[in-house]
Amino acid sequence: MDTVKLLLSVVILIASVIGFYLLEAQPLWVRLLGLLAMVGVAVGVALMTEPGRRIKVFFSAAKIEVRKVVWPSRQETLQTTLVIFIAVLLTSLFLWAVDSILFVLVRWFTGHGG
């Protein structure tokens, strides 16, 4: 029975996309609202299957795990961003200097220097 429900869900999705394009004479907001409603129905049908229930349990567990995360404070975030910005700036200056030195050396070795 799960296979039939999943197949029905896919058929609803395909029909909603086809309907979106067939009703092009309607305003865009009406077509989008209809499309979103049908996608909601298709998701609802899919969630009534065993794989759908497992997905629901997975997302519930993921939500619980996200609540357990210790997020950095605003000050920690700003300090880390500043450290990364300085590191990128210093790295870019170093690479610019190496590139400039290599450019001068290549011009000197090839005789194209002025």
N, C-alpha and C positions, 0 to 999 in steps of 0.2 A: 504494500500500500504506500510505503514511503516513496518508492520510485514513481508511482502515479502522481503523488503530490508534488514531487520535485519537477516532474515533466509539466504538470499543470502550471507551476510557478514560472517555468521558462516560457511556456506558451503565453501566459499573461504578460510577461515582459516584452516578448516579441510583438504581441498584439498592441501593446501600449505604444511602442516606438512607431509601429506602422500607423496607428491611429493619429499620433502626433503629426506625422507628415501628411496624412490624408485630409486632415482637418485644417489645412493651411489657410482657409478663408476665415477661420476664427481668430480672435485676438491671441497674441502670444501668451498672455497670462492665463487665458482659459486653457490653452493646450498644455502649458507647463503644469497647471494645477491638476489637470486630468492625468498627465503623465506621472506626476508625483503620487497621486492617489493610487494609481494602478501599480506603481512600484511598491507602495506600502502594502497593497493587497498581496502582491507576489511574495514579498518578504514574509508577510504573515503566514501565508500558506507554507512557505519553505520552513519556517520556524516550528511548524506543527509536526515535522518529521524528526526521526531520531538524530540524524546529523544536525538538524537545526537546533535541537535541544542541547546537543553537545557544544555547539557554537555559543549558545546562550550561556551555558555553564562556564565556558572558557572566558567569555567577556566579563562575567560576574567575578570570576577569580582574578582576572587581570585588573579590574577596578579596585578590588580589595588590596592587591599588591601595590598599586599606584598610591593608595592612601598610606602605605607603610614607608614610602620613600621619604627620606629626610632631604627636603629641598634646600638649596643654599639661600642665605639671606640676601637682601639687596646689596649690602656692603660687600659680601663675599663675591657676588656676581660682578659687581663693578671692578673690584680689585683684580679678579681673574681676567676680565676683559682688558683692563689696562696692561697687565703683564703680557698678554697675548699680543696686543697692539704694539708694545715696545719690542717684543721679540721679532715680530714681522718687520717692523721698521728697521731694526738692526740687521736682520738677515738681508733685506732688500738693499740696504746701503753696502753691505759686504759684497753681495753679488754684483752690484753696480761697479764697485771698485775693481773687482777681479775682471769683469768684462772690459772695463776701460783699459786696464793694464794689458790684457791679452790683445785688445784692439791695437794699442800702440806697438806692442811687440810684433804682431803680424805685419803691420804696415812697415815697421823697420826692417824685418827679415825679407819681405818681398820687394823692398826698394820703393814703395809707394809713399813713403813718408816725406814730409815737406820741410 
